[in-house]
Amino acid sequence: MNIKSVYNHFYNSLFESNLALKKPRVIQFPVIDICNSRCQMCRIWENKQSRDITSDELRKGFESDLFSNVEAIGFNGGEPTLRKDLIQLVEIALEKLPKLQYVSIITNAFKHKQVIEQLENLGKLVKSFDKNFDVMVSLDGFGDVHDAVRGRRGNFENAKKVLSFLSGFRSVDSVSVGCTVVRENVFELPDLLEFCIHEGFYIKFRQGIPHQRLYTENLLDPYALTFEEKYELVEFLEGVVKNYETNPMQIFFYRSLIDQILYNKPRAAGCDWKHRGATITAKGELAYCAVKSKPLMDNIAEGDPMQAYFGNSKHLKDIIKNECDNCHHDYTGLPKPVFYRRILLERLDEKFTLKENVRKLPGFTFLNNIRNRHRFLKQIEYFRTQPETIDIPRETNKKILICGWYGTETLGDKGILGGVINTFIRVLGGPSKFTIVALNPYVTEMTRWQMKELRNVEIVTPEEGVGLVKQMNYVVFGGGPLMALDSLAPMQAIFERAKSHKVCTIVAGCGVGPLGSGWHNNSVASILRLADIRVYRDSRSLAYAKQLGIETANDTIAEDPAFTWLSQFNGNFPKKKKHDENKVLLLGLRDFPYQGYARHCTEQ
């Protein structure tokens, strides 16, 4: 790491990156406007001919000082390998761009023999200039799924042949797979990820979006994900972040995309095309980003690219102001300093194992416990200070607020919730209004979509839940374990607020434990003490409550609410076929969250 690099990291960690327009460091270059795929998310293939920039025009255009700082250029299309003079275009870039270090290409790999021949020649050429050569192969699903998205039978098998060639090709620095997610393939992503892991190919996922370069700015259907499809994509990306992706910048992009999909948050991921990126179209037009930019000039060989690029800065500012926050494209770049610091620390930790070394320092455990306790108490205080919502007179025996581990619910939690709601309906009689506090509301929205018991419930955030307590007749910790987790903070604040407003509080069919740190155990004990009624789901939980100093003489042990819910289906389960004598066991599996349930054990 040289001095300039250290300075840049330091500057970007502390100061908002200077987004004043600079000469481009990265160029996207779709070299052809036709394609031999028939992709659902693109209309380039509908073009029957392409008026492409010539090699002479490209050479003349690249003589402009505008391109003197370009470090990376990406060739794509259409299908770039359909250009017979592709190698000449790459050679011109290598010759004319003095700071060029990285050459990349994206291919659909459909005409595999032609693609392999082109890639072989390109790799040798790029290596003769001692530059990096990266290849991405488009795969949008495993097997027939990919062929359906791409509209070409046999495309997946042909792509496998290209990937097989690249895996042994020494003139390529990195080989990756790119997947565009649309409605056709959103439920099939795990199979593709499994294939890439098995074959040893790194894969990136991008959400398909309306895109003017692909002639799809008015095309909606492939991209218009339903709530169920958004849920599936987000849950998949969460798994990718947790279990697969290691690049901090890519992880940050996925996190930004998840927030955009779920909560319509403004884009947090950076984008080089805001201030140091350019697009050259197949026709030779110059533009800022390919998604929203108008052509700044008709051909980089005719006129002054420098003037066109810097003279249209108002257009770029308009794009940044009106479009960038809502853009889901997989462009990346420098994020804001608060995010950059996190990414930098993760990279440093990855390189130097900083966290592991810090954990070995004397006194680390003691200091870390103090920090964790302070953070937890700060969370409780934050929720305690949430304002009340507009006061609405209470309706007798009708308004119930249920909190617990919702927004993270497993199959069992859904059964518990169904049991708690059905029990209230049966005991109270008449219509009741239920409000569920969800740590991640989108997860519980999916549960509502799945379960008839939840059709008319209101789903709120923990902050909203605290504010609603005063209006309730009952506040319920609705099943699941009262265990040592930071997520107890809003639950404790909700029970405290309920007690102050004399709202009846119930711990309904809960487990207690596993217990853990002192501050978490104190929170569990506080919630139990604040409950007017305590019903445990097993005798061990009652014993844990006693251990925490709770007076349990009037407490009750009852069946798990999930069993109460299941009992309503007696006689309605599918019958086994008469000729089937084998017993069948149906399992709902998930990774064991041992950090919460068995923290005294090692991972092994």
Secondary structure, DSSP 4 states (H G I P E B T S, - for coil): --HHHHHHHHHHHHS----S----SEEEEE--S--S---TT--GGG-S---PPPHHHHHHHTTSGGGTT--EEEEESS-GGG-TTHHHHHHHHHHH-TT--EEEEEE--SSHHHHHHHHHHHHHHHHHTT-EEEEEEE--SSTHHHHHHHT-TTHHHHHHHHHHHHHT-TT-SEEEEEEEE-TTTTTSHHHHHHHHHHHT-EEEEEE----GGGT-TT--TTT---HHHHHHHHHHHHHHHHHT---HHHHHHHHHHHHHHHH-PPP-S--GGGTSEEEE-TT--EES-TTTPPPSBS-TTSS-HHHHHHHTHHHHHHHHHHTGGG----------HHHHHHHHHHHHHHHH-HHHHHHTSTTHHHHHHHHHHHHHHHHHHHHHTPPPPPP-PPPTTTEEEEESSTTS--HHHHHHHHHHHHHHHHHH-S--EEEEE-SSHHHHHHHHHH-GGGTT-EEE-HHHHHHHGGG-SEEEEESSEE-S-TTHHHHHHHHHHHHHTT-EEEEEEEEE----SHHHHHHHHHHHHH-SEEEESSHHHHHHHHHTT---TT-EE---HHHHHHHTTTT-SPPPPTT--S-----------HHHH-TTS---
